[in-house]
Amino acid sequence: MTQALLFQTGPDGNYEPQNQTSVEGNDDQAFWGFAVMSAAEFGFPNPPPGDYQWLELAQAVFNRQAERWDTAHCDGGLRWQFNALNNGWMTKNSISNGCFFQLAARLARYTANDTYAYWANVTYDWMSSSPLMNADYSVFDSIGFTDTTCDTEAGQIQWTYNIGTMIAGCAYMYNYTQDTIWAQRLQGFLNHTQSVFFQAQYGGKTMVEYACEPLNTCNADQRSFKAYLARWLAAAIQLAPFTATQITPWLQTSALAAARVCTGSANDPSCGRKWYVPTNDGSQDVGNQLAAMSVVQSNLIYTVAPPYSAATGGNSTGDPGAGSGAPPPLPEVDRAPLTEADRAAAWFLTVLVMLAMVGFGWFLLSEKDLEDWYVARLHGEEIRHWIGLPNPLSLGLNQSTPPFLAATASGASELPTWRTLSLFFSTTLDRLVCTPRLRARRIIRRSGMQRVGR
């Protein structure tokens, strides 16, 4: 486990490894932060001296994300992605910001450093004032934005893990501050969770991912979302004991329902996705397994100690400035030495490409054809010929019709195919890169003709 947690820390110990930076988002990075934060909170054996430590890694993730707080768009918040080339760069979503909120709250409680509590408050206040949250404690998924505008409405779909991370963050903040405002917010999220994710039509106490399970449309990520809500509900019981009477029946009923749809041998169970049906629905996925395992294990919450803090037994070493540093260097690429055959092939391909370019250029740049085409256009209504063809207007064509089409329409046989194609490509290229006035000036300048007409 230690090896797995340390393998992807990256050169600066902030979970931005070179092999993932092109696809990693703020939410992905935050879940690594949660993993090492849990290692610190539950007393998992510390890494050897000289390696990154659990608390230090969580602080590094926090520091990197705090640096990305974006007040230039939507007045704050984290983008979904931190790589500008990724889909989601122009999106701010609840899971990225909710995870940052939760991580700040957990660091505040563990370290008793109010800088983290400050950021938890900032993040919550921004989310609650944005379209991502409603006054009834709905937590929507995401909003888009541009350089000058920000969406005023979010999509109305809600997911278990979005509200789950808010529940956990509020529970940690309540435990740390004992402030009733966090108790009120926590209760608001729990009440909304009851109405949306423990609906009466599905039994009232059985968790359901209502946005995709009934329609069988859950993607690979969505299949695991219930696992996180179950885990964070269990944490809320420990951190805010007043929530136990509401949460415990949800976890117990959901665990029994999940176990009922896990079939197969004891050593190789296969769990269904829908817990509100009496039998396994036949779907098989690692997300199903993760969700079922999480909700069953969450019922053990009364048998384990609450998460440690530095004041209650936590002994992981931290570094408040962790995670920063120069951008990692590009990875070295091993290249085999060039052979004589490689050099010969390179010369052959180079000559081939150059010949192709010369041939294509000659094919396009038939100035005589181009001149005839534009001279005809410059004469306006005085058109009398069109590169040896009848008056184009008599063919039902207009003055902007390319010669290739004109030749086709006239049925002319005296215009060679190569010349017709040359006309088509040369005039098309010129029309793409030049304005009409510039094209005309080019023709007149090249040919020495006098300008006629407009």
N, C-alpha and C positions, 0 to 999 in steps of 0.2 A: 504494500500500500504506500509506504514512504517513497519507494522508487517511482511509483506511478505519479504521485503528487508533485515530485520534484522534476520529473522528466521534461515537462512542458513549461518550466518557469521562464525560459528565455534568457538571453544574455544579461538583462538588467533585473531579473528576478521579479517581473511584473506580469507574467503570463501573457506575454506578447512574443511567442516563439517565431522564428523566421519561417518555419514551415506552415504557419497558420495565419500570418498577418494579412493575406489577401482575402481571407474569408471570415475572419473573426470579427464579431460585433461586441458592443459594450455589454450586452446581456450574456454572451458566451464567457467573456472575461470575468464578469461578476460571479458566475456559478463556480469558477475556479476559486474566486475569493471566498465564496461560501464554504467550499470544501476545506480550505486551510483554516478558515475561521472556526469551523466545527472541530477541526483537529486541536486547535488551541483551547476551545471551550470545554471539550470533553477529555482533556488530558491525554491525548494520543501521544505516544513516545516522540520526543523531539528528534529532529534530524541530527546527524553527527555534527560536532563543532566544525565550522568552516563552510557548511552548507547553509542555504537559506532556511530561516526558521518560520514556523507557521504564522505567527503574528506578523512578522516582518513581511511575509508574502501578501497577507490580507491588506496590510497598510500600503503596500506598493500598488495593489490594484486600486485601492481607494484614491491614492494620490494621482495616479494616471487619469482616472475618470474625473476627479475634481478639476484637473487641468483642462479638461474638454468641456466644462460647463459653458454653454453657449448662450450668452445674453444678446447676441446680434440677431437672433431669429426666435420669434415667439417669446421674447423677454426672458429666456432661460431654458433650462433643461438640457438633457443629453440627447444627441442623435442616436438612432438605432445602431448605425455602423460608424466606426471611426476611420475607415478607409474610404476616401472620396470616390474610389472607383466602384464601390459596392452598391448594389441596389439596397436602398435604405439610408443612404447618406442624407437625403432630403426628407427624412422621416424622424419624428420624435415619438417614441412609444412608451407604453406604461411599464413593460417589463424591464427595459433598460433603466428607466428612472426609478421605478419601484425597487429594483435590486440595489441601486446606489443608495436609496433611502434606507433600506434594511441593513446594508453593510455599514453605513455610517452609524446607525443606531447600535449595532452590535459592537463596533469598535468603541463607541462612547461608553457603553456599559462595561466592556472588558478593561479598558485603560483608564476610565474616569477622566478622560481628556475632553473638555467641553467643545473643542474645535470640531470634533466629530458630531456632537449633539447639535452644534450650530448648522452644520451641513444637512443633518437630518431634517431640521426645521425648515431650512431654505428649500429643500427638495419637496417636502410635503406641501409647503405653502404654494410652490409653483404648480405642482400637479393639481391641487385642489382649485386653483384659479384658472387652470387651463381646460380645454374641452375634453381632456382625458378623464376627468372625474366630474360627477354631479353631486348636488347637495344631498341626494339620497344614498350616497356612497357607492353608486355605480362606478365601476372602473372599466373604461373602454380601452380599445387596443392601441390605436395610433392616430396621429395627425400628420399631414404633409405640410410642407412649406416651400416657399421660394425665397429669393433674395430680398423680396420686398413685402411679401404677404405670408400669413399663417392661417391655416384652416380654422374656421370658427366652430366647426362641428367634427366630431370623430365618428367613425363607424360604430353602429350600435351593438355589435357583437361583444360579448363578454366571455372571458376565459378564467378558469379556476386559478391558474397560477398568477394572473395579474392581481386579483384581489387577495390571493394568498400571501404574496410578498408584502402587501400593505398591512395585512393582519400581523405578520411577524414583526415588521418594523415598528408598528404601534405598540405591540406587546413588549418589545425590548425597550422602547422609550418610556413606557409606563413603569417598567421594572427599574429603570435607571433613575427616573426623575420623581416617580410617585405622583406625578401631576395628573389631576383628574381630567384634563383636556385629552390626554392620551387614552384614558379609560373610556371616555365618551366616543372618541374616534374608533377605538377598537370595537366597542359595542355596535357602533353604526355599521362597520364592515361585516360583523358577524350576523347582524339582522338581515343585511342585504344578501349575504351568502345563503342564509336559510331560504329566502324567497326565490333565488335564482338557481342555485346549485343543489338544493335539497327540496325540490318541488314536490308538492302533494301528489301530483299525478304519477310520480315515480316512487311513491312510498313515504315521502316527507323526511326521511332520515338516511336515505341512500344517495350518495354522491353521484352526480351525473354531469358529464360535459355536454350540456344541452345544445350547444351550437353545432355539434358534429355527430355525436353518437346516435341519436335517433335517425339521422339521415345516412349513416354509414359513410361519412365524408371526412373523418379525422385523418390528417396527414401524420407523417412519422413523428413530428414534434408534439402535436396535439394529443397523441395517444399516451404521453407520459405526464401531462399537466396535472392530473389528479394526484399523482405521487407527491408533488410539491405542496399542494394545498393540504393534504393529509399530514405531511411532516410539519408544516408551519402551524396547523391547528394544534397539534400535540405540543409544540413549543409554547404556544400561547397559554395552554393550561398551566405549565410550569411557571411561566413568567408573570401571568396575571390570573391567579387561581379563581377569581370570581367568574371566569368564563367556563369553568369545568362543567357546570350543570347543563350548559347549552351545547358544548362541543362533544362531550363524552358519548352521548347517544348517537351522534353522527358517526363517530369513529367506530363504535361497536357494531352498529347496524351495517355500515359499509364494509367492515372487515368480514363479517359473516356472509354478506352478499358476494364479496369478491372471492372468498374461499369456496363458495358454492359453485362458482363458474370456473374454478380451476380444476381441470381433469387430467387424467393420465396417471403415471406411476408416482410414487412418493419422491423418487429421485429425478423424475423428469416431468414435472407438471406443466400443463399448458393452460394459461388463464385467458378467459374471454375478456372482451373489452367492456361490455355492458353489464353492470352490476345489478341493474333493476329488472333483469329478466331471470327466469328460474334456472336456465341451463346455459352452458357455454355456447356463445354465438358462433363459434368456429373460427374467429379471427385469431391470428397468432402474430405476436409482435413483441419486441423487447420492451416497448412502452407499456404494454398490458402487464407484463411480468413485474416491471418496476412499480407500477401503480398499485398492484395487488400486494406486493411485498411491503411497500411503504405504509399502506393503510393498516395492514395486520400488525406490523412492528410498532406503529404509533400507539397501539393499545397497551404497550409496555411502559408507557410514559410514567406511570405511577410507581414503577419499580426501579427507576434510575434517578440519580441526582440531577438537579437543574444544571444548566450550563455554568461553567466556572467563569469567574472574572479574575483579574489579577489580585483582587482583594480576598477572594474566596477559594484560592487554591490553584488558579491558573499560573503556569510557570514558563510559558513560551516567551522567548525574547523578541522584542520589537525594535523597529527603527522608524521613527516618525517621518524621516525623509526618504524612505525606501522607494524604489521604483523608477526614479528619474535617472537620466544619463543620456549620453549621445546616442543617436539612432544606431542600431546595430549595423555592422558592415555587411555588405552583400556577401552571400556565401561563395566560397571558392568552388569553381567547377573544374573537375578533372578532365583534361583534354589529352587524347592520345597524340603523340608526335606526328607531324605531317610526313607522308611518304611521297616518293616521286610520282606514284600513280595519282595521289590526291592532287598534287600540283598540276599534273597534266589535265586531269578532269576539270580543275578550276579554270585553266586557260581555255579549254574547249568551250565550257559554258559561257565564259566571258565573251569570247569571239562570237558565239552563236547569238547571244543577247544583243551585242552591238550590231551585227548584221540585220537582225530582226528590227531593231530600232531604225536603222538607216532605211531599210526597205519600207517600213510603215510610214516614215517621214516623207519619202519620195511619193508614196501612194497618196498621201494627204495633200501635199503641197503642189498641186497643179495650178500655177498662177493664171494661166490662160483661161482655164475653165472658170476660176473664181472671178477673173476680170469680166468675162462675158456675162456671168450671172449678175454681178452688181451694176455693170453698165446698163443692162436691161432694166434693172430696178430704178437706176438714177434717171432714166428717161421718162419715168412716170407714165403718163397716158400715151407718150410718143413711142411706146414699145413697138418695134417692127420685127425683131428677131429674138430668138432665145437659143443661143448656141446651136444654130442650124435647124431649130425646130420651128414649127408654126407659132404664130402669136399665141401665147399661153392663155390669153383671155378668151380666145376662140375655142379653146378646149374645155372651157368651164373651170379653169384653174385661176387662182389669184396670184398676185405678184410675189407673194411670200412662199408659194409652193416650191419645195426643193426641186432641183433639176431632175433628181432621180425619179420622183413621182411624175414630173412632167413628161419625161421620156417614156415612162411606162404608160401613161395615159394616151400619148400620141401614137404609140405603137411603132415609133421610129426604129428603124433597123440600122441606120447609118451611124448611130452613136455606139461606139464599142462598149462592151460591158465594163472593162476596166476604167474607161473614162467616166461612165455613168456613176460607178461606185466612188470614183475619185471626187466627182462633183458633190455627191451626197456627203461624204465624210469631211471634205475640206470646208464646205459651207457650214455644215453643222458645227464643226470645231470653231470656226471663226465667229459664229453666232453665239457660242457659249462664252468666249473669252473677250469679245469686243462689243462696245456699244455700236448702234447703227451708224452714227456719225463717224466714229473712229474707223469702222470697216470701210466706209466710203472713202475717207481720206487715204487709207492704206492703198486702196485700189488705184485711186487717181495718182498718188505719189509714185507708185511702182510703174504705172503705164505711161505717165506723162500726158494723160488725157485731160481735157478741159471739163470742168464740172458742168453737167447739164441738168436742168430742172431743179427740184427742191431736194 
